[in-house]
Amino acid sequence: MKELAYKDYIGNVEYSPEDKCFFGKVQGIPSLISYEGQTLEELEADFRDSIDYYLELCAEKHYTPERPEAVVA
């Protein structure tokens, strides 16, 4: 697995041997949306939760969410 996709957002997957965890950030937008997990399942869940939180926050603040340059089909 090299990337994650959810609601037209794409995120990368990296691993830190020092911390023994997976981590990543959403690609293609200026805002920093990051996520992490001890397992790939935790990473995927945190990725989805981070996207949902970002979209909810934008709705609450009446901001237009940033969209990635390359949209997943």
N, CA and C of each residue as an Amber inpcrd file, in Angstrom:
protein
   219
   0.8580000  -1.1760000   0.0000000   0.0000000   0.0000000   0.0000000
   0.9000000   1.2330000   0.0000000   0.7270000   2.0740000  -0.9890000
   1.5390000   3.2830000  -1.0870000   0.7280000   4.5460000  -0.8890000
  -0.6060000   4.4310000  -1.0280000  -1.4420000   5.6050000  -0.8220000
  -2.8290000   5.1890000  -0.3800000  -3.5330000   6.1530000   0.1930000
  -4.9000000   5.9570000   0.6460000  -5.7970000   6.9030000  -0.1330000
  -7.0540000   6.5310000  -0.3220000  -8.0050000   7.4000000  -1.0120000
  -9.3370000   7.3710000  -0.2620000  -9.9420000   8.5680000  -0.1300000
 -11.2270000   8.7010000   0.5580000 -11.8180000  10.0480000   0.1810000
 -13.0700000  10.0370000  -0.2770000 -13.7960000  11.2640000  -0.6290000
 -12.9680000  12.1950000  -1.5300000 -12.3550000  11.6380000  -2.5400000
 -11.5460000  12.3810000  -3.5230000 -10.2270000  12.9120000  -2.9700000
  -9.8580000  12.5480000  -1.7570000  -8.5730000  12.9490000  -1.1890000
  -7.6180000  11.7560000  -1.2280000  -6.3530000  12.0400000  -1.4690000
  -5.3230000  11.0040000  -1.5220000  -4.2800000  11.3130000  -0.4630000
  -3.8650000  10.2890000   0.2420000  -2.8360000  10.4540000   1.2520000
  -1.7160000   9.4600000   1.0550000  -0.5290000   9.8580000   1.4450000
   0.6130000   8.9500000   1.3290000   0.7260000   8.0860000   2.5740000
   1.5320000   7.0270000   2.4800000   1.7760000   6.1160000   3.5940000
   3.2820000   6.0090000   3.7920000   3.7170000   6.3010000   5.0110000
   5.1290000   6.1640000   5.3550000   5.2200000   5.3960000   6.6680000
   6.4200000   4.9060000   6.9620000   6.6260000   4.1570000   8.1980000
   7.8560000   4.6920000   8.9150000   7.7180000   4.8680000  10.2170000
   8.8370000   5.3090000  11.0510000   9.3170000   4.1290000  11.8930000
  10.4920000   3.5550000  11.5510000  11.0040000   2.4540000  12.3610000
  11.3250000   2.8820000  13.8010000  11.7370000   4.1320000  13.9800000
  12.0540000   4.6270000  15.3210000  10.8160000   4.6410000  16.2170000
   9.7010000   5.1220000  15.6460000   8.4560000   5.2170000  16.4140000
   7.5770000   3.9830000  16.2730000   7.9260000   3.1170000  15.3300000
   7.1470000   1.9040000  15.0460000   5.6930000   2.2370000  14.7560000
   5.5090000   3.2260000  13.8630000   4.1530000   3.5800000  13.4710000
   4.1250000   4.0370000  12.0180000   2.9390000   3.9480000  11.4460000
   2.6900000   4.4480000  10.0970000   2.1900000   5.8810000  10.2160000
   2.4510000   6.6950000   9.2040000   1.9800000   8.0730000   9.2030000
   1.8730000   8.5530000   7.7570000   1.2230000   9.6890000   7.5830000
   1.1230000  10.2680000   6.2520000   0.4260000  11.6000000   6.2910000
   0.2780000  12.1960000   5.0990000  -0.4540000  13.4540000   4.9790000
  -1.1900000  13.4670000   3.6540000  -2.2670000  14.2450000   3.6350000
  -3.0750000  14.3760000   2.4240000  -2.2660000  15.1320000   1.3820000
  -2.3000000  14.6490000   0.1570000  -1.5300000  15.2130000  -0.9440000
  -2.4110000  16.1390000  -1.7980000  -1.7900000  17.0990000  -2.4510000
  -2.4800000  17.9120000  -3.4510000  -3.2540000  19.1070000  -2.9380000
  -3.1500000  19.4160000  -1.6230000  -3.7920000  20.6090000  -1.0830000
  -2.7870000  21.3480000  -0.2080000  -2.9310000  22.6700000  -0.0930000
  -1.9960000  23.4370000   0.7350000  -2.1100000  23.1500000   2.2440000
  -3.3240000  22.8700000   2.7200000  -3.5130000  22.6110000   4.1520000
  -2.8450000  21.3080000   4.5560000  -2.3910000  21.2670000   5.7990000
  -1.7780000  20.0580000   6.3320000  -2.8410000  19.2290000   7.0340000
  -3.1190000  18.0720000   6.4760000  -3.9960000  17.0930000   7.1130000
  -3.1400000  15.8410000   7.2720000  -2.8050000  15.5240000   8.5240000
  -1.9390000  14.3730000   8.7720000  -2.6950000  13.3200000   9.5740000
  -2.1350000  12.1190000   9.6060000  -2.7660000  10.9870000  10.2730000
  -1.6760000   9.9840000  10.6230000  -1.9870000   9.0760000  11.5540000
  -1.0080000   8.0680000  11.9610000  -1.7130000   6.8670000  12.5510000
  -0.9630000   5.7930000  12.7230000  -1.5000000   4.5900000  13.3450000
  -0.4200000   3.5570000  13.5770000  -0.6180000   2.7180000  14.5640000
   0.3260000   1.6490000  14.8520000   0.2080000   0.5110000  13.8350000
  -0.9820000   0.3460000  13.2510000  -1.2210000  -0.6740000  12.2320000
  -1.7810000   0.0090000  10.9900000  -1.8060000  -0.7120000   9.8810000
  -2.3940000  -0.1410000   8.6670000  -3.8820000   0.1290000   8.8490000
  -4.5540000  -0.7170000   9.6090000  -5.9800000  -0.5040000   9.8750000
  -6.1970000   0.7890000  10.6590000  -5.3590000   1.0240000  11.6720000
  -5.4510000   2.2710000  12.4440000  -5.1200000   3.4730000  11.5740000
  -4.1340000   3.3280000  10.7000000  -3.7570000   4.4180000   9.7950000
  -4.9170000   4.7850000   8.8830000  -5.5470000   3.7720000   8.2760000
  -6.6730000   4.0260000   7.3840000  -7.8330000   4.6830000   8.1230000
  -8.1210000   4.2280000   9.3310000  -9.2130000   4.8140000  10.1150000
  -8.9090000   6.2660000  10.4630000  -7.6700000   6.5580000  10.8780000
  -7.3030000   7.9270000  11.2230000  -7.3130000   8.8230000   9.9810000
  -6.9290000   8.2830000   8.8330000  -6.9880000   9.0270000   7.5750000
  -8.4290000   9.4480000   7.2790000  -9.3500000   8.4940000   7.3380000
 -10.7690000   8.8070000   7.0780000 -11.3060000   9.7980000   8.1130000
 -10.9880000   9.5720000   9.3850000 -11.4480000  10.4760000  10.4440000
 -10.9010000  11.8900000  10.2460000  -9.6530000  12.0010000   9.8150000
  -9.0340000  13.3170000   9.5920000  -9.7190000  14.0610000   8.4480000
 -10.0480000  13.3500000   7.3790000 -10.7660000  13.9690000   6.2520000
 -12.1490000  14.4160000   6.7080000 -12.8670000  13.5330000   7.4030000
 -14.2130000  13.8800000   7.8810000 -14.1600000  15.0840000   8.8170000
 -13.1860000  15.1350000   9.7200000 -13.0500000  16.2670000  10.6380000
 -12.7760000  17.5560000   9.8640000 -11.8800000  17.4910000   8.8920000
 -11.5560000  18.6580000   8.0670000 -12.8100000  19.1830000   7.3670000
 -13.5850000  18.2900000   6.7710000 -14.7980000  18.7060000   6.0560000
 -15.8500000  19.2690000   7.0100000 -15.9860000  18.6640000   8.1920000
 -16.9210000  19.1820000   9.1990000 -16.4950000  20.5630000   9.6810000
 -15.2120000  20.7490000   9.9320000 -14.6990000  22.0390000  10.3740000
 -14.9400000  23.1170000   9.3160000 -14.6880000  22.7800000   8.0660000
 -14.9360000  23.7390000   6.9790000 -16.4140000  24.1240000   6.9300000
 -17.2980000  23.1470000   7.0990000 -18.7370000  23.4220000   7.0800000
 -19.1270000  24.3320000   8.2420000 -18.6030000  24.0560000   9.4350000
 -18.9030000  24.8790000  10.6100000 -18.4370000  26.3170000  10.4350000
 -17.2710000  26.4920000   9.8240000 -16.6810000  27.8210000   9.6540000
 -17.1020000  28.4960000   8.3480000 -17.9210000  27.7860000   7.5690000
 -18.3920000  28.2910000   6.2740000 -17.2400000  28.5420000   5.3030000
 -16.2400000  27.6590000   5.3590000 -15.1120000  27.7100000   4.4220000
 -15.3620000  26.7080000   3.3050000 -14.8470000  27.0120000   2.1370000
 -14.8810000  26.0450000   1.0490000 -13.6920000  25.1060000   1.2320000
 -13.9460000  23.8040000   1.3570000 -12.8230000  22.8840000   1.5420000
 -11.8990000  22.8780000   0.3290000 -10.6150000  22.7920000   0.5940000
  -9.6670000  22.6660000  -0.5070000  -9.8420000  21.2910000  -1.1270000
  -9.7250000  21.2530000  -2.4390000  -9.8350000  19.9970000  -3.1650000
  -8.5050000  19.6800000  -3.8080000  -8.1640000  18.3950000  -3.8600000
  -6.8940000  18.0190000  -4.4850000  -6.8720000  18.3900000  -5.9620000
  -5.6690000  18.6470000  -6.4560000  -5.5050000  18.9910000  -7.8670000
  -5.8860000  17.8180000  -8.7570000  -5.4720000  16.6140000  -8.3990000
  -5.8020000  15.4200000  -9.1700000  -6.8750000  14.6640000  -8.4170000
  -8.0740000  14.6200000  -8.9740000  -9.2070000  13.9860000  -8.3170000
  -9.2080000  12.4920000  -8.6460000  -9.4530000  11.6810000  -7.6020000
  -9.5370000  10.2310000  -7.7720000 -10.8340000   9.8960000  -8.4730000
 -10.7950000   9.0200000  -9.4680000 -12.0050000   8.6280000 -10.2090000
 -12.8000000   7.6080000  -9.4380000
